[in-house]
């Protein structure tokens, strides 16, 4: 299975003879540098490049090309070689005809394969801007075994700056020699394929998780990247009814009959208009990063662009944090190795020789960590700047409750792509908050944890306060769902056996947006659960029988949400089985569950409750680092969205929703 790496991630290599396959949207020069365990290149003879394409265990291309295959034999490397760095550079001596920076071309793609062509690991180098040379990845020796690490380190100063950073004294001369060799072979370069039409564009996107964060597994019962966009990949042109990408085929009216080029566009999309171009970023100052612009991602609407931009911000933060952690781990392991070597010689323990070695090891560790932190701080500052322009531009479905867009709220006519449930952050970048977006329609229910907990800031929250906060959070989520759906297309039911959530439920009950008063007592619980399970049965039978129009007259076809408060108090085994049935079968027919419950108090049901717990997306009313993404493996801290203290925005929004429902029902 291919490992799709992100920046800083590594993967073991089980083969010694490999191919490095490079694909770029423009001709690039490929090189490979050998270095010692400290990452230093000892001389120009340690670099394989178009002017000297063959070195022991290495062979690279002799010219610039859009596609490369580099041959590597790790067994042929001398003992002094500990790293093999794969380098890419834009040709400098091309008469100004080609791009001068990687930010102006498609993201390069690098894959490590065996001789049989099977991919071992791959890496899409994203996030480049002004750089004209980049260290794509490195093969490195660790404890007698070889691994591959995705690097993605770019240099605006080109190969000269790259080689100088690797400790090569002849950096400028070697870079000039490579440029000259590339210029000689430029006429033989394999050019990039011609650009496709808008209907046939199938450009490769950066690797993303195979499943959404709300679909993976996570510790502590958390269902799991939590990327900001739960339940799916970035939209990339698939939302809001926009034209879809065309799929290739060489049959039918589009097959070439005379040996000419094949038209891969869909026959019914010949007149599809391309999406409008995203907003252009203002020109950046020399040496400064490009200023961020809200909605500069791909998409057929501004909503879709903002959705994909939020996804990109999540990926950027995940990558830069993974790179920082990997760099710190490397620095620690290197310091431990140096300290072990210093202490292994008994002679170094006498006098100041051992102390000097230890101080030198710690100094190198500090230097590496400081360099990694500087890179992280640079990336975080760029993300903060992007967040400052994206956050005010978000529509109500994506916005926090304190966003001014809620004061101009109007009941929508269409269902949005996603819904914001909170914010995500990492401990390395406390200043960056990534919106956590859940794709609509819902694919799974929610579990709002009301159990007693110690918050991340060290404060203690007792069980009474947690129940109140959990119910307030559930009401805020339900209000947001009601607000983003068109009138009459979302219905909320509440089960509150003991009536303990009356105060928190007041905004929903008093504005009249609920389907009925909150059900109380055993009889009320039984009646609501029986009605919703019967609804699931009816819809399933109609769909299986191919007769969805056969539902009873006046049947409510809207999405249904059941809020269950104070579980498991007031619920018997039959009610628990009905809840499990709604969790398992309800989402497919538009019935969803929002449980407000304490996991520990619910443990008395044992195995009966475990499937229900695992099937729901666990959220908390206080910040908690319980959401784990299956993509990089970070434990993300989730922060719920809180209505500003004293604000009437929630009641005003629900009042408009209730009025729109009354108008729609007339």
C-alpha positions as CSV (number, residue, x, y, z in Angstrom):
1,X,0.0,0.0,0.0
2,X,1.3,3.4,-0.9
3,X,2.0,5.8,1.9
4,X,0.9,9.3,1.0
5,X,3.3,11.5,3.0
6,X,2.8,14.9,4.3
7,X,5.6,17.4,5.1
8,X,7.9,16.0,7.8
9,X,6.4,12.5,7.8
10,X,8.6,9.4,7.2
11,X,8.1,5.9,6.0
12,X,10.4,2.8,6.1
13,X,12.0,1.4,2.9
14,X,12.2,-2.3,2.5
15,X,14.0,-2.3,-0.8
16,X,17.5,-1.0,-1.7
17,X,17.0,-0.5,-5.5
18,X,14.4,2.2,-6.1
19,X,13.1,4.7,-8.6
20,X,12.2,8.3,-7.8
21,X,9.5,9.4,-10.1
22,X,8.8,13.1,-10.5
23,X,5.9,14.8,-12.2
24,X,5.6,18.5,-12.6
25,X,3.5,20.9,-14.6
26,X,6.5,22.5,-16.2
27,X,10.1,21.4,-17.1
28,X,12.2,21.2,-13.9
29,X,15.8,20.2,-13.3
30,X,16.3,17.2,-11.0
31,X,19.3,16.5,-8.9
32,X,20.3,14.3,-5.9
33,X,22.7,15.2,-3.2
34,X,24.6,12.9,-0.9
35,X,25.3,14.1,2.6
36,X,26.7,12.8,5.9
37,X,24.7,12.2,9.1
38,X,24.9,16.0,9.9
39,X,23.3,16.8,6.5
40,X,26.5,18.3,5.0
41,X,27.6,17.8,1.4
42,X,31.4,17.3,1.3
43,X,32.0,18.4,-2.2
44,X,30.6,18.8,-5.7
45,X,31.3,15.2,-6.4
46,X,28.6,14.3,-3.9
47,X,25.9,15.8,-6.2
48,X,24.4,14.1,-9.2
49,X,22.9,16.7,-11.6
50,X,22.4,17.2,-15.3
51,X,26.1,18.1,-15.8
52,X,27.2,15.0,-13.9
53,X,24.2,12.6,-13.9
54,X,25.9,9.5,-12.5
55,X,27.3,9.1,-9.0
56,X,27.9,5.8,-7.1
57,X,24.4,4.5,-6.5
58,X,22.7,7.4,-8.2
59,X,21.6,8.4,-11.7
60,X,19.6,11.4,-12.6
61,X,18.2,12.9,-15.8
62,X,20.5,14.9,-18.2
63,X,18.0,17.6,-19.0
64,X,15.0,19.5,-17.7
65,X,11.7,17.7,-18.1
66,X,8.2,17.7,-16.8
67,X,8.6,14.0,-15.8
68,X,11.7,12.3,-14.4
69,X,12.9,8.9,-13.2
70,X,15.9,8.8,-10.9
71,X,17.6,5.5,-10.2
72,X,18.8,4.9,-6.6
73,X,20.8,1.9,-5.3
74,X,21.1,2.3,-1.5
75,X,23.4,-0.7,-1.2
76,X,26.0,1.1,-3.4
77,X,26.2,4.0,-1.0
78,X,29.4,4.3,1.0
79,X,29.3,4.2,4.8
80,X,29.9,8.0,4.8
81,X,26.6,8.7,3.1
82,X,23.7,8.9,5.4
83,X,21.2,10.9,3.3
84,X,20.2,11.1,-0.3
85,X,18.2,14.4,-0.9
86,X,16.1,14.7,-4.1
87,X,16.3,18.3,-5.4
88,X,14.1,20.1,-7.9
89,X,14.8,23.5,-9.5
90,X,13.2,25.6,-12.1
91,X,15.6,26.3,-15.0
92,X,17.2,29.7,-14.7
93,X,18.7,29.9,-18.2
94,X,15.5,29.6,-20.2
95,X,15.4,33.1,-21.6
96,X,12.7,34.2,-19.2
97,X,10.1,32.0,-21.0
98,X,9.4,29.7,-18.1
99,X,8.1,30.3,-14.6
100,X,10.5,31.8,-12.1
101,X,8.8,30.4,-8.9
102,X,7.1,27.2,-7.9
103,X,4.1,29.1,-6.7
104,X,3.2,29.8,-10.3
105,X,3.0,26.2,-11.4
106,X,1.2,23.0,-10.3
107,X,2.4,21.3,-7.2
108,X,5.2,18.8,-8.0
109,X,4.5,15.2,-7.2
110,X,7.2,12.8,-6.2
111,X,6.9,9.0,-5.7
112,X,9.3,6.4,-4.5
113,X,8.7,3.1,-6.3
114,X,10.3,-0.3,-6.5
115,X,11.8,-1.6,-9.8
116,X,8.5,-3.3,-10.5
117,X,6.8,0.1,-10.5
118,X,4.9,-0.4,-7.3
119,X,4.7,2.8,-5.3
120,X,6.2,2.7,-1.8
121,X,5.6,6.3,-0.8
122,X,4.4,9.5,-2.5
123,X,4.5,13.2,-1.7
124,X,2.7,16.2,-3.3
125,X,4.8,19.3,-2.6
126,X,2.3,22.0,-1.7
127,X,2.7,25.4,-0.1
128,X,5.4,26.7,-2.3
129,X,5.4,30.3,-3.5
130,X,8.5,32.3,-4.3
131,X,10.9,29.3,-4.2
132,X,12.7,28.3,-7.3
133,X,14.5,25.3,-5.8
134,X,13.2,22.7,-3.3
135,X,14.4,19.7,-1.4
136,X,11.5,17.4,-2.3
137,X,12.3,14.4,-0.1
138,X,15.3,12.6,1.4
139,X,16.2,9.0,1.9
140,X,18.1,8.6,5.1
141,X,19.9,5.9,7.1
142,X,18.7,5.3,10.6
143,X,20.1,2.5,12.8
144,X,21.1,0.5,9.8
145,X,17.8,0.8,8.0
146,X,16.7,3.3,5.3
147,X,13.7,5.5,5.4
148,X,12.1,8.2,3.2
149,X,11.0,11.6,4.6
150,X,8.9,14.2,2.9
151,X,10.8,17.5,3.2
152,X,9.3,20.2,0.9
153,X,11.9,22.8,2.0
154,X,12.0,25.5,-0.7
155,X,14.6,28.3,-1.4
156,X,13.8,31.6,-3.1
157,X,17.5,31.9,-3.9
158,X,17.5,28.8,-6.1
159,X,20.1,26.1,-6.1
160,X,22.9,28.4,-4.9
161,X,21.0,29.1,-1.6
162,X,20.0,25.4,-1.3
163,X,23.6,24.1,-1.6
164,X,24.9,26.8,0.7
165,X,22.3,25.7,3.3
166,X,23.7,22.2,2.9
167,X,27.2,23.4,3.9
168,X,28.7,23.2,0.4
169,X,31.4,25.9,-0.1
170,X,31.3,25.8,-3.9
171,X,27.5,26.3,-3.9
172,X,27.4,29.2,-6.4
173,X,29.8,27.5,-8.8
174,X,27.9,24.3,-8.7
175,X,24.5,26.0,-9.2
176,X,25.9,27.9,-12.2
177,X,27.3,24.7,-13.7
178,X,23.9,23.0,-13.3
179,X,22.2,26.0,-15.0
180,X,24.6,25.8,-17.9
181,X,24.1,22.0,-18.3
182,X,20.3,22.6,-18.3
183,X,20.6,25.3,-20.8
184,X,22.5,23.0,-23.2
185,X,19.9,20.4,-23.0
186,X,16.8,22.6,-22.8
187,X,16.1,22.1,-26.5
188,X,15.7,18.4,-25.8
189,X,13.5,18.9,-22.8
190,X,10.2,17.0,-22.5
191,X,7.7,19.8,-22.3
192,X,4.7,19.7,-20.1
193,X,1.5,18.4,-21.7
194,X,-0.7,21.1,-23.2
195,X,-3.4,22.5,-20.9
196,X,-6.8,20.9,-21.0
197,X,-10.0,22.6,-21.6
198,X,-12.1,23.6,-18.6
199,X,-14.4,20.6,-19.2
200,X,-11.6,18.2,-19.2
201,X,-9.5,19.5,-16.4
202,X,-8.5,16.7,-14.0
203,X,-5.5,18.3,-12.4
204,X,-4.1,16.4,-9.5
205,X,-4.9,17.7,-6.0
206,X,-3.0,17.3,-2.8
207,X,-3.5,14.1,-0.9
208,X,-6.3,14.2,1.6
209,X,-7.6,11.7,4.2
210,X,-9.5,8.8,2.7
211,X,-12.3,9.3,5.2
212,X,-13.6,12.4,7.0
213,X,-12.7,13.0,10.6
214,X,-16.1,12.1,11.8
215,X,-15.7,8.7,10.2
216,X,-12.4,7.5,11.7
217,X,-11.4,6.1,15.0
218,X,-10.1,8.2,17.8
219,X,-9.1,7.6,21.5
220,X,-11.4,7.9,24.4
221,X,-14.4,6.9,22.4
222,X,-14.0,9.8,19.9
223,X,-15.2,8.7,16.6
224,X,-12.5,10.3,15.1
225,X,-9.1,14.8,11.4
226,X,-11.2,15.8,12.5
227,X,-10.3,17.9,9.7
228,X,-12.5,20.9,9.6
229,X,-14.7,19.3,7.0
230,X,-16.3,16.2,8.5
231,X,-17.8,13.5,6.3
232,X,-15.9,14.1,3.1
233,X,-13.1,15.5,1.1
234,X,-12.8,19.1,-0.2
235,X,-15.5,19.9,-2.6
236,X,-13.3,20.7,-5.5
237,X,-16.1,21.6,-7.9
238,X,-18.7,19.1,-6.7
239,X,-20.9,21.3,-4.7
240,X,-23.9,23.5,-5.3
241,X,-24.9,21.8,-8.5
242,X,-21.9,23.1,-10.4
243,X,-20.5,21.4,-13.4
244,X,-18.5,18.2,-12.5
245,X,-15.1,17.3,-13.8
246,X,-15.2,15.4,-17.1
247,X,-14.1,11.7,-17.1
248,X,-12.1,10.3,-19.8
249,X,-13.1,7.7,-22.3
250,X,-12.2,6.7,-25.8
251,X,-15.6,5.3,-27.0
252,X,-18.6,6.8,-28.5
253,X,-18.7,10.2,-30.3
254,X,-15.6,11.4,-28.6
255,X,-13.2,8.6,-29.8
256,X,-10.7,9.7,-32.4
257,X,-11.3,7.9,-35.7
258,X,-8.4,9.4,-37.6
259,X,-5.5,9.1,-35.1
260,X,-6.0,12.6,-33.8
261,X,-6.3,13.8,-30.2
262,X,-9.1,12.3,-28.1
263,X,-11.7,14.7,-26.7
264,X,-12.2,13.5,-23.1
265,X,-15.0,16.0,-22.2
266,X,-18.4,14.8,-21.3
267,X,-20.8,14.9,-24.3
268,X,-23.5,16.6,-22.3
269,X,-21.2,19.2,-20.8
270,X,-19.9,20.8,-23.9
271,X,-21.5,24.2,-23.1
272,X,-20.7,24.1,-19.3
273,X,-19.2,27.4,-18.3
274,X,-16.0,27.3,-16.3
275,X,-16.2,28.5,-12.7
276,X,-15.4,32.2,-12.3
277,X,-11.8,32.9,-11.3
278,X,-11.1,33.2,-7.6
279,X,-10.2,36.6,-6.2
280,X,-6.7,37.7,-7.1
281,X,-4.2,38.3,-4.3
282,X,-2.6,41.8,-4.2
283,X,1.0,41.9,-5.3
284,X,3.4,40.9,-2.6
285,X,6.4,43.0,-1.6
286,X,9.8,41.6,-2.7
287,X,10.8,38.8,-0.3
288,X,7.4,38.8,1.4
289,X,4.8,36.1,1.2
290,X,1.7,36.7,-0.8
291,X,-1.1,38.4,1.0
292,X,-4.0,36.0,1.7
293,X,-7.4,36.5,0.1
294,X,-10.7,35.1,1.2
295,X,-12.1,32.6,-1.3
296,X,-9.0,32.0,-3.4
297,X,-9.4,28.2,-3.4
298,X,-11.1,26.3,-6.2
299,X,-14.8,26.0,-6.5
300,X,-18.0,26.8,-8.4
301,X,-19.3,29.3,-5.8
302,X,-17.9,31.5,-3.1
303,X,-19.3,29.1,-0.4
304,X,-17.4,26.2,-2.0
305,X,-14.2,28.2,-2.3
306,X,-14.4,29.2,1.4
307,X,-15.1,25.6,2.3
308,X,-12.0,24.4,0.4
309,X,-9.9,27.2,1.7
310,X,-10.8,26.2,5.3
311,X,-9.8,22.6,4.4
312,X,-6.5,23.9,3.0
313,X,-5.8,25.8,6.2
314,X,-6.4,22.6,8.2
315,X,-4.0,20.7,6.0
316,X,-1.3,23.5,6.2
317,X,-1.5,23.5,10.0
318,X,-1.4,19.7,10.2
319,X,1.6,19.6,8.0
320,X,3.6,22.3,9.6
321,X,2.9,20.9,13.1
322,X,3.9,17.4,11.9
323,X,7.1,18.8,10.5
324,X,7.9,20.6,13.7
325,X,7.3,17.5,15.8
326,X,9.4,15.4,13.5
327,X,12.2,17.9,13.6
328,X,12.1,17.9,17.4
329,X,12.1,14.1,17.6
330,X,15.1,14.0,15.2
331,X,17.0,16.6,17.3
332,X,16.3,14.6,20.5
333,X,17.4,11.3,19.0
334,X,20.5,12.9,17.6
335,X,21.4,14.4,21.0
336,X,20.8,11.1,22.7
337,X,23.1,9.4,20.3
338,X,25.8,12.0,20.7
339,X,25.6,11.8,24.5
340,X,25.7,8.0,24.4
341,X,28.8,8.2,22.2
342,X,30.4,10.7,24.6
343,X,29.7,8.6,27.7
344,X,30.7,5.3,26.1
345,X,34.4,6.2,26.3
346,X,35.6,6.0,29.9
347,X,38.4,8.5,29.1
348,X,35.8,11.2,28.3
349,X,34.4,10.9,31.8
350,X,37.6,12.3,33.3
351,X,38.3,16.0,33.0
352,X,36.4,18.5,30.8
353,X,36.3,16.5,27.6
354,X,33.0,14.8,28.5
355,X,31.4,18.0,29.7
356,X,32.4,19.8,26.5
357,X,30.9,17.0,24.4
358,X,27.6,17.1,26.3
359,X,27.5,20.9,26.0
360,X,28.1,20.6,22.2
361,X,25.4,18.0,21.8
362,X,22.9,20.2,23.7
363,X,23.9,23.2,21.7
364,X,23.2,21.4,18.4
365,X,19.9,20.2,19.8
366,X,18.9,23.7,20.7
367,X,20.0,25.0,17.2
368,X,17.9,22.4,15.4
369,X,14.8,23.0,17.6
370,X,15.2,26.8,17.1
371,X,15.3,26.3,13.4
372,X,12.2,24.1,13.4
373,X,10.4,26.6,15.6
374,X,11.3,29.5,13.3
375,X,9.8,27.6,10.4
376,X,6.7,26.7,12.4
377,X,6.3,30.4,13.5
378,X,6.6,31.6,9.9
379,X,3.9,29.2,8.8
380,X,1.7,29.9,11.7
381,X,1.9,33.7,11.1
382,X,0.8,33.1,7.5
383,X,-2.1,31.0,8.7
384,X,-3.1,33.7,11.3
385,X,-3.1,36.3,8.5
386,X,-5.2,34.0,6.3
387,X,-7.7,33.4,9.1
388,X,-8.0,37.1,9.7
389,X,-9.3,37.6,6.2
390,X,-11.3,34.4,5.9
391,X,-13.2,34.5,9.2
392,X,-15.1,37.8,8.4
393,X,-16.0,36.5,4.9
394,X,-17.7,33.3,6.1
395,X,-21.4,32.8,5.5
396,X,-23.7,32.2,8.6
397,X,-23.4,28.4,8.3
398,X,-19.6,28.6,8.6
399,X,-19.4,31.6,10.9
400,X,-19.1,31.9,14.7
401,X,-22.0,33.3,16.6
402,X,-20.2,36.6,17.1
403,X,-19.8,37.2,13.4
404,X,-21.8,40.2,12.2
405,X,-23.3,38.2,9.4
406,X,-25.8,36.7,11.9
407,X,-27.3,40.2,12.5
408,X,-28.2,40.3,8.7
409,X,-29.5,36.7,8.8
410,X,-32.3,35.7,6.5
411,X,-33.7,32.1,6.3
412,X,-31.9,30.5,3.4
413,X,-33.5,29.0,0.3
414,X,-31.0,26.3,-0.2
415,X,-29.1,23.8,2.1
416,X,-25.5,24.9,2.6
417,X,-22.5,22.6,2.0
418,X,-21.5,22.3,5.6
419,X,-22.2,23.5,9.1
420,X,-19.7,24.8,11.7
421,X,-19.7,23.0,15.0
422,X,-16.7,24.6,16.6
423,X,-13.0,25.3,16.2
424,X,-9.9,23.1,16.1
425,X,-6.4,24.0,17.3
426,X,-3.0,22.4,18.1
427,X,-0.8,23.1,21.1
428,X,2.1,24.3,18.9
429,X,-0.1,27.0,17.3
430,X,-2.5,28.3,20.0
431,X,-3.2,31.5,17.9
432,X,-4.7,29.6,15.0
433,X,-8.3,28.4,15.2
434,X,-9.5,26.3,12.3
435,X,-13.3,26.1,11.7
436,X,-14.6,22.6,12.2
437,X,-17.1,22.0,9.4
438,X,-19.6,19.1,9.2
439,X,-20.9,18.2,5.8
440,X,-24.6,18.4,5.2
441,X,-26.9,16.5,5.2
442,X,-25.8,14.9,8.4
443,X,-24.3,11.4,8.1
444,X,-24.1,10.6,11.8
445,X,-25.5,11.9,15.1
446,X,-23.8,13.8,17.9
447,X,-22.9,12.9,21.5
448,X,-22.6,16.0,23.7
449,X,-20.6,14.8,26.8
450,X,-22.0,16.1,30.1
451,X,-19.6,14.2,32.3
452,X,-17.5,15.9,34.9
453,X,-14.0,16.8,33.6
454,X,-10.9,18.8,34.2
455,X,-10.6,21.4,31.5
456,X,-7.4,22.0,29.7
457,X,-6.6,25.2,31.6
458,X,-6.6,23.3,34.8
459,X,-9.9,24.6,36.1
460,X,-12.4,22.1,37.6
461,X,-15.9,21.8,36.2
462,X,-18.4,19.9,38.4
463,X,-21.2,17.7,37.2
464,X,-24.0,20.2,37.6
465,X,-22.1,22.9,35.5
466,X,-21.2,20.3,32.9
467,X,-24.8,19.2,32.4
468,X,-25.9,22.9,32.0
469,X,-23.0,23.6,29.6
470,X,-23.7,20.4,27.6
471,X,-27.4,21.3,27.2
472,X,-26.5,24.9,26.2
473,X,-24.1,23.5,23.6
474,X,-26.8,21.1,22.3
475,X,-29.3,23.9,22.0
476,X,-26.8,26.1,20.1
477,X,-26.0,23.2,17.7
478,X,-29.7,22.6,17.1
479,X,-30.4,26.3,16.6
480,X,-27.6,26.4,14.0
481,X,-29.1,23.4,12.1
482,X,-32.5,25.0,12.1
483,X,-31.1,28.3,10.9
484,X,-29.1,27.0,7.9
485,X,-32.0,24.8,6.5
486,X,-34.8,26.3,4.4
487,X,-38.1,26.7,6.1
488,X,-39.9,23.5,6.8
489,X,-36.9,21.2,5.9
490,X,-35.6,20.6,9.4
491,X,-37.6,19.5,12.4
492,X,-36.4,19.2,16.0
493,X,-37.9,16.9,18.8
494,X,-36.7,16.9,22.4
495,X,-36.9,14.2,25.0
496,X,-36.3,15.6,28.6
497,X,-37.6,12.9,31.0
498,X,-37.1,14.8,34.2
499,X,-37.4,18.3,32.8
500,X,-33.9,19.2,33.9
501,X,-33.1,21.0,30.6
502,X,-36.1,23.4,30.7
503,X,-33.9,26.5,31.2
504,X,-31.5,25.7,28.4
505,X,-34.3,24.7,26.1
506,X,-36.1,27.9,26.6
507,X,-34.8,29.6,23.3
508,X,-36.2,26.6,21.3
509,X,-39.4,26.2,23.2
510,X,-40.4,29.9,23.5
511,X,-39.7,30.8,19.9
512,X,-41.9,27.9,18.7
513,X,-39.3,26.1,16.5
514,X,-39.8,22.7,18.1
515,X,-42.1,20.1,16.6
516,X,-43.8,20.0,20.0
517,X,-43.2,20.6,23.7
518,X,-40.2,18.6,25.2
519,X,-41.4,15.1,26.0
520,X,-41.2,14.4,29.8
521,X,-41.8,11.2,31.9
522,X,-41.7,7.6,30.8
523,X,-44.9,8.0,28.7
524,X,-43.5,11.0,26.8
525,X,-40.2,9.2,26.0
526,X,-42.0,6.1,24.8
527,X,-44.4,8.1,22.5
528,X,-41.6,10.1,20.8
529,X,-39.3,7.1,20.3
530,X,-42.1,5.0,18.9
531,X,-43.1,7.7,16.5
532,X,-39.6,8.2,15.1
533,X,-38.9,4.5,14.8
534,X,-42.1,4.0,13.0
535,X,-41.1,6.8,10.7
536,X,-37.8,5.1,9.9
537,X,-39.7,1.9,9.2
538,X,-42.2,3.5,6.8
539,X,-39.5,5.4,4.8
540,X,-37.3,2.3,4.5
541,X,-40.2,0.2,3.3
542,X,-41.2,2.8,0.8
543,X,-37.7,3.1,-0.6
544,X,-37.1,-0.6,-0.7
545,X,-40.4,-1.1,-2.5
546,X,-39.5,1.6,-5.0
547,X,-42.6,3.6,-4.0
548,X,-41.5,6.7,-2.2
549,X,-44.8,8.4,-3.2
550,X,-46.8,5.8,-1.3
551,X,-46.1,7.5,2.1
552,X,-49.2,8.6,4.0
553,X,-50.7,12.0,3.1
554,X,-49.2,14.9,5.0
555,X,-46.1,12.9,5.9
556,X,-43.3,15.2,7.1
557,X,-40.4,14.7,4.7
558,X,-38.1,17.1,6.4
559,X,-34.8,16.1,8.2
560,X,-35.5,15.1,11.8
561,X,-33.3,15.7,14.9
562,X,-34.1,14.2,18.3
563,X,-32.3,15.8,21.3
564,X,-32.1,13.4,24.2
565,X,-31.3,15.0,27.5
566,X,-30.1,13.5,30.8
567,X,-29.5,10.0,29.4
568,X,-29.7,7.3,30.8
569,X,-32.1,8.6,33.6
570,X,-35.6,7.6,32.7
571,X,-34.7,5.2,29.9
572,X,-35.3,1.4,30.1
573,X,-33.8,-1.3,28.0
574,X,-36.5,-1.0,25.3
575,X,-35.8,2.7,25.0
576,X,-32.1,2.1,24.7
577,X,-32.7,-0.4,21.9
578,X,-34.9,2.1,20.1
579,X,-32.1,4.7,20.4
580,X,-29.6,2.3,18.9
581,X,-32.0,1.6,16.1
582,X,-32.4,5.3,15.3
583,X,-28.6,5.7,15.4
584,X,-28.0,2.8,13.1
585,X,-30.9,3.2,10.6
586,X,-32.0,6.8,11.0
587,X,-29.4,8.8,9.2
588,X,-30.1,7.0,5.9
589,X,-33.7,8.2,6.0
590,X,-33.1,11.6,7.5
591,X,-33.5,10.9,11.3
592,X,-30.6,11.9,13.5
593,X,-29.8,11.8,17.2
594,X,-28.2,14.3,19.5
595,X,-27.4,12.6,22.9
596,X,-26.6,14.8,25.9
597,X,-25.2,12.2,28.3
598,X,-22.4,11.3,30.7
599,X,-20.3,8.4,29.4
600,X,-19.5,7.1,32.9
601,X,-23.1,7.2,34.1
602,X,-24.1,5.4,30.9
603,X,-21.5,2.6,31.4
604,X,-24.1,0.6,33.4
605,X,-25.5,-0.6,30.1
606,X,-22.1,-2.1,29.2
607,X,-21.9,-3.7,25.7
608,X,-25.4,-2.6,24.9
609,X,-24.3,1.1,24.9
610,X,-20.9,0.7,23.2
611,X,-22.2,0.6,19.6
612,X,-24.3,3.7,20.2
613,X,-21.3,5.5,21.7
614,X,-19.0,4.6,18.8
615,X,-21.6,5.5,16.1
616,X,-21.9,9.1,17.3
617,X,-19.5,12.0,16.9
618,X,-18.4,13.0,20.4
619,X,-18.3,16.7,21.2
620,X,-17.8,18.5,24.5
621,X,-19.0,21.7,26.0
622,X,-15.5,22.7,27.1
623,X,-12.2,22.6,25.2
624,X,-10.9,19.1,25.1
625,X,-8.1,17.5,23.0
626,X,-10.1,14.3,22.2
627,X,-10.5,14.5,18.5
628,X,-7.8,12.5,16.5
629,X,-7.4,12.6,12.8
630,X,-6.4,9.5,10.9
631,X,-4.4,11.5,8.4
632,X,-1.4,12.8,10.4
633,X,-2.4,11.5,13.9
634,X,-2.6,14.8,15.7
635,X,-4.9,15.0,18.7
636,X,-6.8,18.2,18.0
637,X,-8.3,20.3,20.7
638,X,-12.0,20.9,20.0
639,X,-13.6,24.2,21.2
640,X,-17.4,24.5,21.0
641,X,-19.0,27.6,19.6
642,X,-20.5,29.7,22.4
643,X,-23.1,32.4,22.0
644,X,-21.7,35.7,23.3
645,X,-22.8,36.4,26.9
646,X,-25.8,38.6,27.0
647,X,-26.3,38.4,23.2
648,X,-29.8,38.1,21.8
649,X,-28.6,36.8,18.4
650,X,-29.8,33.2,19.1
651,X,-33.4,34.3,19.9
652,X,-33.5,36.7,17.0
653,X,-32.4,34.0,14.5
654,X,-34.8,31.4,16.0
655,X,-37.7,34.0,15.8
656,X,-37.0,34.4,12.1
657,X,-36.9,30.7,11.6
658,X,-40.2,30.2,13.4
659,X,-41.9,33.0,11.4
660,X,-40.6,31.5,8.1
661,X,-42.0,28.1,9.2
662,X,-45.4,29.6,9.9
663,X,-45.4,31.3,6.5
664,X,-44.3,28.1,4.8
665,X,-47.1,26.0,6.5
666,X,-49.9,28.4,5.5
